[in-house]
């Protein structure tokens, strides 16, 4: 009975919604009109100038405003079915029951009116934007455009830029030593005579001047103490500019300050400032702490300081110090205070006080994904990492990580020997990370940006049921050095991996006898490698509408060992050379990963990724190790297909063993695009398109159609689409993706580009943590 009432309530609400769907203006406030978007923007320009594109972009952004049911945040286009308005008009004045109230709050959208858009204010802001870029005669006008429904209106804007103004004469007026400091960086000026007037450049020059002062001891100098005077009336289309110091600035802003003593207050997480602390003193350093001993040695802290006693205060060194301390990863908060040593008018010394709150000593990370493919291949994959911060009181982090994966066939397929078709992988890794360079002669080197050294050791075991067990151990040294705010260099001067084939089945041995390349990838072997990775990443910049992450990596193996062996008489190109009586690999691997993100609205984004890579084997190797080859498919890849279920080329395991024993390649090309948007509250949706494959650089008889070929290149690219859900828990993202196959690169028995035999056979279900890219 209760179910029937709930069903009737839902049907009633839906009927009411349908009945009111003909009107989206029935509940507009009195004298209000529904805004349905921008009709057009007309741009009139006499002379564009250097900053024309930037100015027009900002003007358009100031005028843009999405109407109800906007298509991907567009100010021009709307979805034909304004569901949000229909729900609002149906339920806004109704005494809503539980379901109707949920429907109203989740899907109802308040009408966007002309008044709420406020075009008068928008054109004022847009006109000021033109003037900020030197278009002093620029202006923006608007017209309200009537629709068939008199309560619906569009807006048309007319942007007239006029001719830009240029800088004529520029005068800098500072006195004494301050004038010398300004002129010491003369070549770094943000503008010069003849440049187009630009307020952004003026603000940048003000910041540059102030930074020069603060790097020379003028601690109390502020941006507002640098003033501008501009006159555009003397010469047509010209601006005469004066840059000067404010005569009313306080006297202390004219004074240079030296660094004095350093006081450090170290407090455990959650400790109140009023609790008592012990004190350690060493020359000009005083450290206050709790407990039997200091939680971190003074040298571990001072190593990250760039400010020294007796030097002039330097703001760049201060910022570097804060960054270095934050990069140690052991503090939850860091606060510097600089206080004059006394209140006299001649005081020129600042004593530093660092209040640092230690973070919780134990940190943990957990990752999980679960994949189900239409071929009945199912399996979870999980990772767990536990870290001890400041493990040995020098700022280092000691970590232990575990990982595991399992796959099985849900339709209980059996091999001829009766074994279940399942596979698993497990691994453990331990590492120690130092917030500095740990290398002979470089330990004390002062870097402008943070650096991290990590030494790690890991063991992994991979079991392919009915085929083989492979054990892999790796020892590695890694250095991560920040080259700038957005650029990171990762150097791995030594990565030594040893792969050992624990056992193999008669089935695998028979396959390996024919496919020697397969045996070489999993045989006992050393992989002595070096790697360099360059990363550019500005995706954390909240002010940018377009952000990019680019990563290029080059890795080589065996060349140094082979070169050393050649000094004792072995041929560099000789095959079957050994290291500790086991063969070692020689290869060169290049990987490129480009990701671009476009913020469409506050709650929507377009994300794109292009990933490619190649590995060349030579000398001591005919094929790269299994762990270095490329593969596609899975939760973070081409989501309509399972892991390693595609390629190489249009090769396919028609025996359908379900293990994907040998579906990897030497060359990879992949493209992904994803439209992410907010649905309800913390629930987000995503529409995605994935394409790619792997190929062999050298053809072999075992992988028919697996080599890279110009003739079949486009047909070899697997294509899938799908829809996903993301639930934002703030500290992590839960993701569910449903992939839909469009084109499989292999022969499926169905002709045409859409060659998925049955729709349900082209579905891939993936549950994971975090975004795919």
Buried (B, 14 or more C-beta within 10 A) or exposed (E): EEEEEEEEBEEEBEEBBEEBBEBBBBBBEEEBBBBBBBBEBEEEBEEBBBBBEBBBEBBBEBBBBBBBBBBEBBBBBBEEEBBBBBBBBBBBEEEBBEEBBEBBEEBBBEBBBBEEBEBEEBBBBBBBBBBBBBBBBBBBBBEEBEEEEEBBBBBBBBBBBBBBBBBBEBEBEBEEEBEEBBEEEEEEBBBEEEBBBBBEBBBBBBEBBBBBBBBBBBBBBBEEBBBEEBEBEEEEBBBBBBBBBEEEBEEBBBBBBBBBBBBBBBBBEEEEEEEEBEEBEEEBBBBBBBEEEBBBBBEBBEBBBBBEBEEBBBBEBBEBBBBBBBBBBBBEEBEBEBEBBEEEEEEBBBBBBBBBBBBEBEBEEEBBBBBBBBBBBBBEBBBBBBBBBBBBEBBBBBBEBEBBBBBBBEEEBEBEEEEEBBBBBBBBBEBBBBBBBBEEEEEEEEBBBBBBBBBBBBEBBBBBBBBBBBBBBBEBBBBBBBBEEBBBBBBBBEBBBBBBBEEBBEBBEEBBEEBEBBBBBBBBBBBBBBBBBBBBBBBEEEEEEEBBBBBBBBBBBBBBBBEEBBEEEEEEEEEEBEBEEEBBBBBBBBBBBBBBBEBBBEEBBBBBBBBBBBBBBEBBBBBBBBBBBBBBBBBBBBBBBBBBBBBBBBBBBEEEBBBBBBBBBBBBBBBBBBBBBBBEEEEBBBEBBBBBBBBBBEBBEBBEBBBBBEEBEEBBBBBBBBEBBBBEEEEBBBBBBBBBBBBBBBEBEEEEEEBBEEEEEBBBBBBBBBBBB
